[in-house]
């Protein structure tokens, strides 16, 4: 990149560096939305419901990303606080309708209408405050919101087909319009913090759903054992992300030749998959704690190890996008979890939970030993011609 290109693509405003109290309040609404979607999948853990859950999760996620990016480029004022609170109200409407929006016309109208209102709020904030300093492809979200709202009254299955098309197009927009990502203001502390907070929300769903299930059900020794294992699973997933991954994102934003690629591929796309994996884990753990000795057939049996494997494998993708290679520990750990997913229908739920916990803890322990002993985590899936970060920069080593 030449000096002229750098000057043309560098942000002209100082991005926000820390999350604000208003943003944290806004995240509470997201916590409720995540809970609603997880509850939908927990009641009916099959492939059609999984598809509908993703269908309502993606617009919520993309809208949250847009709000984060809009707020990232400005300093908080009373006007911005009002914008965030009104955005929270729109997300609240989406969250209320999310469980039944794909199949019920009135709920679909509430969901799509709330999404449209949120998009209009975001567009106004971009026009007034953010000008050129936001991710342009996300501004196209208004067109997708109009598509959802315009087709909300269609009968099934046409509503699901049209919504699926609109959501797929919204996911692809940052890739199709990637040439417009250059004029971007970002905070190397603010963005990792905001996306990390969403991961905390998804991890919290594991705590809430599992704890609530035990509080209203039996408290036998098998249930209590499963409860402990489910909590340890959450701790291991937290460690996989927050021990090194959050600092690795901040490091990549500081050092990557094109930071907007990190924002698009690692934060926007990668974290969507991370959150989806955590939702699967929470549903699987809840079912395991409620009935630990049962053998569950089909999709339900593999939600827990499959979600954990998806979560771990995503780190291989994000790290490769940031530094050019993935870690051997997480790559092979995810393969082991997917193998467990295939065997899960033949095992009692408590055994699946115990094996998942053991694999997650083993990967964390191995990485800790490798790093603390100075060996470093071996790399795999190297991108041709890519330079990985120096070995001394440990914040990125296992991400």
C-alpha positions as CSV (number, residue, x, y, z in Angstrom):
1,X,0.0,0.0,0.0
2,X,1.4,3.4,-1.0
3,X,1.4,6.5,1.2
4,X,-1.3,8.0,-0.9
5,X,-3.4,4.9,-0.6
6,X,-2.9,4.9,3.2
7,X,-3.9,8.5,3.4
8,X,-7.0,7.9,1.3
9,X,-8.1,4.9,3.4
10,X,-7.2,6.0,6.9
11,X,-10.1,7.3,9.0
12,X,-10.3,11.0,9.5
13,X,-12.0,10.8,12.9
14,X,-10.9,9.3,16.2
15,X,-12.9,6.2,16.8
16,X,-14.3,5.5,20.2
17,X,-12.0,3.5,22.4
18,X,-14.3,2.0,25.1
19,X,-17.9,0.8,25.4
20,X,-20.4,3.1,27.1
21,X,-23.1,2.4,29.7
22,X,-25.7,3.0,27.1
23,X,-24.2,0.3,24.9
24,X,-24.2,-2.1,27.7
25,X,-27.9,-1.5,28.4
26,X,-28.5,-2.0,24.7
27,X,-26.8,-5.4,25.0
28,X,-29.3,-6.5,27.6
29,X,-31.9,-6.5,24.9
30,X,-29.6,-8.7,22.8
31,X,-29.4,-11.1,25.7
32,X,-33.1,-11.5,25.7
33,X,-33.1,-12.0,21.9
34,X,-30.5,-14.8,22.2
35,X,-32.5,-16.4,24.9
36,X,-35.6,-16.4,22.7
37,X,-33.9,-18.1,19.9
38,X,-32.2,-20.7,22.1
39,X,-35.6,-21.4,23.7
40,X,-37.1,-22.0,20.3
41,X,-34.4,-24.5,19.4
42,X,-34.5,-26.2,22.8
43,X,-38.2,-27.0,22.4
44,X,-37.9,-28.5,19.0
45,X,-34.2,-29.5,18.2
46,X,-34.6,-30.6,14.6
47,X,-33.3,-29.4,11.3
48,X,-36.3,-27.2,10.2
49,X,-36.3,-25.4,13.6
50,X,-32.5,-25.0,13.4
51,X,-33.0,-23.3,10.0
52,X,-35.7,-21.0,11.3
53,X,-33.5,-20.1,14.3
54,X,-30.7,-19.1,12.0
55,X,-33.1,-17.2,9.9
56,X,-34.1,-14.9,12.7
57,X,-30.6,-14.8,14.3
58,X,-28.8,-13.4,11.3
59,X,-30.8,-10.2,11.0
60,X,-30.5,-9.6,14.7
61,X,-26.7,-10.1,14.5
62,X,-26.2,-8.0,11.4
63,X,-28.3,-5.1,12.9
64,X,-26.2,-5.3,16.1
65,X,-23.0,-5.1,14.0
66,X,-24.4,-2.1,12.2
67,X,-25.2,-0.4,15.5
68,X,-21.8,-1.1,16.9
69,X,-20.1,0.3,13.8
70,X,-22.3,3.4,13.8
71,X,-21.5,4.1,17.4
72,X,-17.8,3.2,17.0
73,X,-17.1,6.3,14.9
74,X,-18.7,8.9,17.1
75,X,-18.4,10.2,20.6
76,X,-21.5,9.6,22.8
77,X,-23.9,12.5,23.1
78,X,-27.5,12.7,24.4
79,X,-28.6,12.3,20.8
80,X,-26.6,9.1,20.4
81,X,-28.0,7.8,23.7
82,X,-31.5,8.3,22.5
83,X,-30.6,6.6,19.2
84,X,-29.3,3.6,21.1
85,X,-32.3,3.4,23.3
86,X,-34.7,3.6,20.4
87,X,-32.6,0.9,18.6
88,X,-33.0,-1.2,21.7
89,X,-36.7,-0.9,21.5
90,X,-36.7,-2.0,17.9
91,X,-34.5,-5.0,18.7
92,X,-36.8,-5.8,21.6
93,X,-39.7,-6.1,19.1
94,X,-37.6,-8.4,17.0
95,X,-36.7,-10.5,20.0
96,X,-40.3,-10.8,21.1
97,X,-41.4,-12.0,17.7
98,X,-38.3,-14.1,16.8
99,X,-39.5,-17.6,18.0
100,X,-42.6,-17.6,15.9
101,X,-41.8,-15.0,13.1
102,X,-41.0,-17.6,10.4
103,X,-44.4,-19.4,10.8
104,X,-46.9,-16.8,12.1
105,X,-48.0,-13.8,10.0
106,X,-48.6,-11.4,12.8
107,X,-45.3,-12.3,14.5
108,X,-43.5,-12.0,11.1
109,X,-44.9,-8.4,10.7
110,X,-43.7,-7.5,14.2
111,X,-40.3,-8.9,13.5
112,X,-39.8,-7.4,10.0
113,X,-41.4,-4.1,11.1
114,X,-39.1,-3.8,14.0
115,X,-36.2,-4.6,11.8
116,X,-37.2,-2.0,9.3
117,X,-37.5,0.6,12.0
118,X,-34.1,-0.3,13.3
119,X,-32.6,0.0,9.8
120,X,-34.2,3.5,9.4
121,X,-32.7,4.5,12.8
122,X,-29.3,3.2,11.7
123,X,-29.5,4.9,8.4
124,X,-30.3,8.3,10.1
125,X,-27.4,7.9,12.5
126,X,-25.1,7.1,9.6
127,X,-26.3,10.1,7.6
128,X,-26.0,12.6,10.4
129,X,-23.0,11.4,12.4
130,X,-20.9,8.9,10.5
131,X,-20.8,10.2,6.9
132,X,-18.0,8.3,5.2
133,X,-16.6,6.5,8.2
134,X,-18.8,3.5,8.4
135,X,-18.8,0.1,6.7
136,X,-20.8,1.0,3.5
137,X,-22.1,-2.5,2.7
138,X,-24.0,-2.6,6.0
139,X,-25.9,0.5,4.9
140,X,-27.5,-1.7,2.2
141,X,-29.3,-3.5,5.1
142,X,-32.3,-1.1,4.6
143,X,-33.1,-2.9,1.3
144,X,-33.0,-6.3,3.0
145,X,-35.3,-5.0,5.8
146,X,-37.7,-3.7,3.2
147,X,-37.7,-7.2,1.5
148,X,-38.5,-8.9,4.8
149,X,-41.3,-6.5,5.6
150,X,-42.7,-6.6,2.1
151,X,-42.9,-10.4,2.2
152,X,-44.0,-10.9,5.8
153,X,-47.6,-11.5,4.9
154,X,-46.9,-14.2,2.3
155,X,-48.2,-17.6,3.1
156,X,-45.8,-20.4,3.9
157,X,-43.6,-21.7,2.4
158,X,-43.1,-18.5,0.3
159,X,-42.4,-16.3,3.3
160,X,-39.6,-18.6,4.4
161,X,-38.2,-18.8,0.9
162,X,-38.2,-15.0,0.4
163,X,-36.8,-14.4,3.8
164,X,-34.0,-16.9,3.3
165,X,-33.1,-15.2,0.0
166,X,-33.0,-11.8,1.6
167,X,-31.0,-13.0,4.6
168,X,-28.5,-14.8,2.3
169,X,-28.1,-11.6,0.2
170,X,-27.5,-9.6,3.4
171,X,-24.8,-12.0,4.5
172,X,-23.1,-11.7,1.1
173,X,-23.3,-7.9,0.9
174,X,-20.0,-7.2,2.6
175,X,-18.2,-9.5,0.2
176,X,-19.9,-8.2,-2.9
177,X,-19.3,-4.6,-1.8
178,X,-15.9,-5.1,-0.2
179,X,-14.4,-2.3,-2.4
180,X,-16.4,0.2,-0.3
181,X,-14.9,-0.9,3.1
182,X,-11.9,1.4,3.0
183,X,-13.3,4.5,4.6
184,X,-13.6,3.1,8.0
185,X,-13.0,4.4,11.5
186,X,-12.4,1.7,14.1
187,X,-11.3,1.5,17.7
188,X,-8.7,-1.2,18.3
189,X,-10.0,-1.5,21.9
190,X,-13.7,-0.7,21.3
191,X,-14.5,-3.2,18.6
192,X,-12.8,-6.3,20.3
193,X,-14.6,-5.3,23.5
194,X,-18.0,-5.0,21.9
195,X,-17.8,-8.3,20.0
196,X,-16.4,-9.9,23.1
197,X,-19.4,-8.7,25.1
198,X,-21.7,-10.4,22.6
199,X,-19.7,-13.6,23.1
200,X,-20.3,-13.2,26.8
201,X,-24.0,-12.8,26.1
202,X,-24.0,-16.1,24.2
203,X,-22.0,-17.8,26.9
204,X,-24.4,-16.5,29.5
205,X,-27.2,-18.3,27.7
206,X,-25.5,-21.5,28.7
207,X,-25.5,-20.5,32.3
208,X,-29.2,-19.2,32.2
209,X,-30.8,-22.1,30.4
210,X,-28.9,-24.9,32.2
211,X,-29.5,-23.3,35.6
212,X,-33.1,-22.6,35.0
213,X,-33.7,-26.2,33.8
214,X,-32.2,-27.7,36.9
215,X,-34.0,-25.2,39.2
216,X,-37.4,-26.5,37.9
217,X,-36.5,-30.2,37.6
218,X,-35.1,-33.1,39.5
219,X,-31.8,-32.7,41.5
220,X,-30.4,-36.2,41.5
221,X,-26.7,-37.0,41.5
222,X,-26.6,-37.4,37.7
223,X,-28.3,-34.0,37.2
224,X,-25.9,-32.3,39.5
225,X,-22.9,-34.0,37.8
226,X,-24.2,-32.8,34.5
227,X,-24.7,-29.3,35.9
228,X,-21.0,-29.2,37.0
229,X,-19.8,-30.5,33.7
230,X,-22.0,-27.9,31.8
231,X,-20.5,-25.1,33.8
232,X,-17.0,-26.4,33.2
233,X,-17.8,-26.5,29.5
234,X,-18.8,-22.8,29.6
235,X,-15.6,-22.0,31.5
236,X,-13.5,-23.9,28.8
237,X,-15.3,-22.1,26.0
238,X,-14.7,-18.8,27.8
239,X,-11.0,-19.6,28.1
240,X,-10.7,-20.5,24.4
241,X,-11.9,-17.0,23.5
242,X,-10.9,-14.6,26.2
243,X,-7.5,-16.0,27.2
244,X,-5.9,-14.9,23.9
245,X,-8.4,-14.4,21.2
246,X,-9.7,-11.0,22.2
247,X,-6.2,-9.6,22.4
248,X,-5.4,-11.2,19.1
249,X,-8.2,-9.3,17.4
250,X,-6.9,-6.0,18.8
251,X,-3.4,-6.9,17.7
252,X,-4.6,-7.7,14.2
253,X,-6.5,-4.4,14.0
254,X,-3.3,-2.5,14.8
255,X,-1.0,-4.4,12.5
256,X,-3.0,-5.8,9.6
257,X,-2.3,-4.0,6.3
258,X,-6.1,-3.8,5.6
259,X,-7.8,-3.6,9.0
260,X,-11.3,-3.5,7.4
261,X,-10.7,-7.2,6.4
262,X,-10.4,-8.0,10.1
263,X,-13.6,-6.2,10.8
264,X,-15.4,-8.0,8.0
265,X,-14.0,-11.5,8.1
266,X,-13.1,-11.9,11.7
267,X,-15.6,-9.8,13.6
268,X,-18.7,-9.7,11.4
269,X,-18.5,-13.2,9.8
270,X,-16.4,-15.1,12.2
271,X,-18.2,-14.0,15.4
272,X,-21.6,-14.8,13.9
273,X,-20.4,-18.4,13.6
274,X,-18.9,-18.3,17.1
275,X,-22.3,-17.1,18.5
276,X,-24.2,-19.8,16.6
277,X,-21.9,-22.4,18.0
278,X,-22.4,-21.2,21.5
279,X,-26.2,-21.3,21.0
280,X,-26.0,-24.9,20.0
281,X,-23.9,-25.7,23.0
282,X,-26.4,-24.0,25.4
283,X,-29.3,-26.0,24.0
284,X,-27.3,-29.3,24.1
285,X,-26.1,-28.7,27.6
286,X,-29.6,-27.9,28.8
287,X,-31.0,-31.1,27.4
288,X,-28.1,-33.1,28.9
289,X,-28.6,-31.7,32.4
290,X,-32.4,-32.2,32.3
291,X,-32.1,-35.9,31.2
292,X,-28.5,-37.0,31.6
293,X,-29.0,-40.7,31.3
294,X,-31.0,-40.7,28.1
295,X,-29.7,-41.5,24.6
296,X,-31.0,-38.9,22.2
297,X,-31.3,-39.7,18.5
298,X,-30.7,-37.4,15.6
299,X,-29.7,-33.7,15.6
300,X,-30.4,-33.2,19.3
301,X,-27.7,-35.6,20.3
302,X,-25.0,-33.7,18.5
303,X,-25.9,-30.1,19.4
304,X,-23.4,-29.9,22.3
305,X,-20.2,-31.4,20.7
306,X,-21.2,-30.0,17.3
307,X,-21.6,-26.5,18.6
308,X,-18.3,-26.7,20.6
309,X,-16.5,-28.1,17.5
310,X,-17.9,-25.3,15.3
311,X,-16.8,-22.7,17.9
312,X,-13.3,-24.1,18.0
313,X,-12.9,-24.6,14.2
314,X,-14.0,-21.0,13.7
315,X,-10.8,-19.9,15.5
316,X,-8.8,-21.6,12.8
317,X,-10.6,-19.5,10.2
318,X,-10.3,-16.2,12.1
319,X,-6.7,-16.7,12.9
320,X,-5.8,-17.6,9.3
321,X,-7.6,-14.5,8.1
322,X,-5.6,-12.4,10.6
323,X,-2.2,-14.0,10.6
324,X,-2.1,-16.5,7.7
325,X,-2.2,-19.8,9.6
326,X,-4.3,-21.7,12.1
327,X,-3.2,-23.5,15.3
328,X,-2.8,-27.3,15.2
329,X,-4.4,-27.7,18.7
330,X,-7.7,-26.1,17.8
331,X,-7.9,-27.7,14.3
332,X,-7.4,-31.2,15.7
333,X,-9.5,-30.4,18.7
334,X,-12.4,-29.4,16.5
335,X,-12.0,-32.6,14.5
336,X,-12.2,-34.7,17.7
337,X,-15.4,-32.8,18.7
338,X,-17.0,-33.5,15.3
339,X,-16.1,-37.2,15.7
340,X,-17.8,-37.1,19.0
341,X,-20.8,-35.5,17.3
342,X,-21.1,-38.5,15.0
343,X,-21.0,-40.9,18.0
344,X,-23.3,-38.9,20.2
345,X,-26.6,-40.7,19.2
346,X,-25.0,-43.9,20.6
347,X,-24.0,-42.4,24.0
348,X,-26.0,-41.2,27.0
349,X,-26.2,-37.4,27.3
350,X,-24.0,-37.3,30.4
351,X,-21.3,-39.2,28.5
352,X,-21.4,-36.8,25.6
353,X,-21.3,-33.8,28.0
354,X,-18.3,-35.3,29.9
355,X,-16.4,-36.1,26.7
356,X,-17.0,-32.6,25.3
357,X,-15.8,-31.0,28.6
358,X,-12.7,-33.2,28.6
359,X,-11.8,-32.3,25.0
360,X,-12.2,-28.6,25.6
361,X,-10.2,-28.6,28.8
362,X,-7.5,-30.7,27.1
363,X,-7.1,-28.2,24.3
364,X,-6.8,-25.3,26.8
365,X,-4.4,-27.2,29.0
366,X,-2.2,-28.2,26.0
367,X,-2.1,-24.6,24.7
368,X,-1.2,-23.3,28.1
369,X,1.6,-25.8,28.5
370,X,3.0,-25.0,25.0
371,X,2.9,-21.3,25.6
372,X,4.2,-21.3,29.2
373,X,7.1,-23.5,28.2
374,X,8.1,-21.3,25.3
375,X,7.4,-23.8,22.6
376,X,4.6,-22.0,20.9
377,X,1.5,-23.6,19.3
378,X,2.3,-25.4,16.1
379,X,0.6,-24.0,13.0
380,X,-1.4,-25.6,10.2
381,X,-3.4,-24.5,7.2
382,X,-0.9,-21.8,6.3
383,X,-1.9,-19.4,3.6
384,X,0.6,-19.3,0.7
385,X,2.8,-16.3,0.9
386,X,1.4,-15.1,4.2
387,X,3.5,-13.9,7.1
388,X,2.4,-15.0,10.5
389,X,3.0,-12.8,13.5
390,X,6.4,-13.1,15.2
391,X,6.6,-15.9,17.8
392,X,7.1,-13.4,20.6
393,X,3.7,-11.8,20.1
394,X,1.9,-14.3,22.2
395,X,-1.5,-12.6,22.3
396,X,-2.2,-14.0,18.8
397,X,-0.5,-17.3,19.2
398,X,-3.4,-19.6,19.8
399,X,-6.1,-17.7,18.1
